């Protein structure tokens, strides 16, 4: 199922996609040189927004939790990419310990864990699933919403290794984003821990990621001869904010106004007849919590109690003290009249699929990562890395090639971000 793009494909996006198709050899060569300098994350997913005049990433997740939503036909791509990723971090790996989130009651998330374990097993690994949850004290079978089952086992620590009963693994793969902090059990392990602990939300910040993305997008735009803004959302960061105590509101309002004026100028430059907006969200965290759409700086002054409560706490009950103010990118893609946005999945440096996040109750300027969302696998007719360069830019899979390019730019930014924030690098 290919979404309907409600904007007329005669403007900047069509030109941008055409430029990408014409420059495919140059683009792929540039990516190859980048991966020689920067090691990609083990896996990642990138949320994109397609406004018809702009195609940009709005979030990058280094602990993706939707492998169950990918097109099953692309399992071979996932397996091949996983083999490449494993060879880099632990070439001799035979066993892998997979540690998921502690959401033992979220059966849809558990289905993701089952799908991820299936990919890893097809890549030739013996995989068992270990839980950090205090609720799991013995091997516990759990059912997913569609009848699959997984076995969660309590993790033990002996010396500097994590073990399960009768199972000592070469590496530990986290599908747990560490929002609540890094447990002592994961500190100082001699096993390879992937992604690294500093990729978790205990230390990672979205503003650091998009600062790295600024540099990546600028270099890429120069190579392609395009305006960087077409693939890059403006952003600002604001620390020391307390929504409950109403401190930091002036800082937030000023940065909202700054961003809105910059977006307004770009809209005027391109003749875009839309109202600029920004997204204010927690600088750390995921699951679509702590997010609001803002079109006027006065909207962040004097929030009512319900709004303050919503913005002040994110996953694991953590208090929000830092926010990122990000240029809002409209999504003019829809499926059966429901607003849709593409989410692209990557393992190692390879695009392995994705899906559309669809929400029937959300608007074109709202966050779609919210209760009530649905997922539709991307309709790849061929891998998104093999477009038809002689066809129209909006042909399938040519639109998906553009998705894959922009998603890989975000992946490269994540690689640079992790490299620069590596505590080991600082100590060296």
C-alpha positions, 0 to 999 in steps of 0.5 A, spaced: 500 500 500 503 506 497 500 512 501 497 518 497 501 524 497 496 530 497 501 535 495 502 536 487 508 533 485 511 539 481 515 542 487 521 542 491 520 535 493 520 532 486 526 536 484 530 533 490 528 526 489 530 527 481 536 530 484 537 524 488 536 519 483 540 522 478 546 522 483 545 515 486 552 513 484 555 519 487 551 518 493 552 511 494 560 512 494 559 518 499 556 513 504 561 508 503 567 513 504 563 515 511 562 508 513 570 507 513 570 513 518 564 512 522 562 505 525 554 505 524 550 503 530 548 495 530 541 497 528 536 504 528 529 506 526 528 513 523 521 517 523 521 521 517 516 526 515 514 528 508 511 535 507 511 535 499 516 541 499 521 537 505 523 530 507 526 530 513 528 526 519 524 528 526 527 522 530 532 517 531 531 511 535 537 506 537 533 501 540 528 500 535 522 496 537 517 495 531 521 489 527 514 485 527 511 491 523 516 490 517 514 486 511 516 479 512 518 478 505 524 482 507 527 477 512 533 475 508 535 483 507 535 483 515 539 476 516 544 479 511 545 485 514 545 482 521 550 477 519 555 484 517 553 487 524 555 481 528 561 480 524 564 487 526 562 487 533 563 480 535 566 475 529 566 469 533 559 470 536 555 463 537 551 465 542 547 472 543 543 474 550 538 479 548 535 483 553 528 487 552 524 492 555 521 490 562 514 491 558 512 484 560 505 486 559 505 489 552 504 484 548 505 488 541 512 489 544 513 482 545 511 480 538 517 485 536 522 481 541 520 475 538 521 478 531 528 480 532 530 474 535 527 470 529 532 475 525 538 473 529 537 466 529 536 466 522 543 469 522 546 463 525 546 465 532 543 461 538 539 466 542 536 467 549 532 472 552 534 475 558 530 480 563 532 485 567 525 486 570 525 484 578 518 480 576 522 475 572 525 470 577 524 464 573 523 462 566 517 465 564 513 464 557 509 469 555 504 470 549 504 475 544 497 478 541 497 474 535 499 467 538 507 467 538 510 466 545 517 467 547 521 465 554 524 470 558 529 468 563 532 472 569 539 474 568 544 473 573 551 476 573 557 472 575 564 476 575 564 481 569 559 477 565 551 476 564 549 469 564 542 465 563 542 458 566 547 454 562 548 460 557 554 464 557 554 469 551 559 472 546 555 479 546 549 482 549 544 485 545 540 491 548 533 492 546 532 496 552 533 504 551 535 505 558 530 511 560 531 509 567 538 509 567 544 504 566 543 498 571 549 496 575 548 489 572 550 492 566 556 496 568 563 494 567 561 487 563 567 484 559 562 482 554 560 486 548 554 490 549 550 493 543 548 498 542 553 501 547 551 504 554 552 511 552 546 510 546 541 509 552 536 515 554 540 516 561 545 519 557 543 521 550 540 527 548 536 529 541 539 535 541 546 532 540 543 527 535 541 533 531 547 537 532 551 532 528 545 531 523 546 538 521 553 537 519 552 531 515 546 534 512 550 540 510 556 536 507 550 532 503 547 538 501 553 541 498 555 535 494 548 534 491 547 542 490 541 543 494 538 547 500 540 543 506 533 546 509 529 541 504 532 535 508 534 538 515 529 541 520 531 547 524 532 546 532 534 549 538 535 546 545 532 549 552 535 546 559 533 548 566 526 548 565 521 545 570 514 545 567 510 544 574 514 550 577 513 554 571 521 556 570 524 556 564 518 558 560 521 565 557 527 561 555 522 556 551 518 562 548 524 566 546 527 560 542 520 558 539 519 565 536 526 564 534 525 558 530 518 560 528 521 566 524 526 562 521 521 557 518 517 563 516 522 566 512 523 559 508 516 558 507 516 565 504 522 563 500 519 557 497 512 560 496 509 555 501 502 557 504 502 553 510 502 556 517 509 554 521 509 550 527 514 547 532 514 541 536 517 541 543 519 535 546 523 532 552 530 532 549 531 525 552 526 519 551 521 516 547 514 512 546 511 519 544 511 522 551 512 529 553 510 532 546 506 538 544 505 542 537 506 550 538 504 555 533 505 561 537 510 562 543 504 564 547 502 557 547 508 555 552 507 560 557 501 559 562 500 552 560 494 549 564 495 543 569 493 538 564 498 540 559 504 541 564 503 534 567 503 531 560 510 535 558 513 534 565 514 526 565 516 521 560 517 514 560 519 511 567 516 517 570 522 521 569 522 528 570 523 533 564 528 538 565 531 539 558 527 540 551 528 540 544 524 545 540 524 542 533 521 545 526 515 542 525 514 538 518 508 537 516 506 530 513 501 530 507 502 523 506 495 519 508 492 512 507 485 511 506 484 518 509 488 517 515 495 521 516 501 517 515 509 518 516 514 513 514 519 509 519 525 506 516 529 501 519 536 499 518 541 494 521 548 496 520 549 500 514 543 497 510 536 499 510 532 493 511 525 495 511 520 500 514 513 501 515 508 507 515 505 509 522 498 511 521 493 515 525 486 516 524 485 521 530 491 525 528 492 531 524 498 533 519 501 537 524 501 532 530 505 527 533 503 520 530 507 516 535 501 516 540 495 511 542 491 509 537 496 508 531 497 503 526 502 500 522 502 498 515 509 495 512 512 499 506 510 497 500 517 495 497 517 492 490 524 491 490 529 493 495 529 501 496 537 501 495 535 499 487 531 504 484 529 505 477 533 511 475 529 511 469 523 512 472 519 518 475 521 520 482 515 518 485 514 511 482 515 505 487 520 504 489 523 511 487 520 514 493 523 509 498 530 510 495 529 517 497 526 515 504 532 510 505 537 516 503 535 521 508 534 515 513 541 513 512 543 521 513 540 520 520 544 513 521 550 517 520 549 522 524 547 517 530 554 514 528 558 520 529 554 522 535 556 515 539 563 516 537 563 523 539 560 521 546 563 515 547 566 515 554 572 511 553 574 516 547 574 521 552 578 517 557 583 515 552 
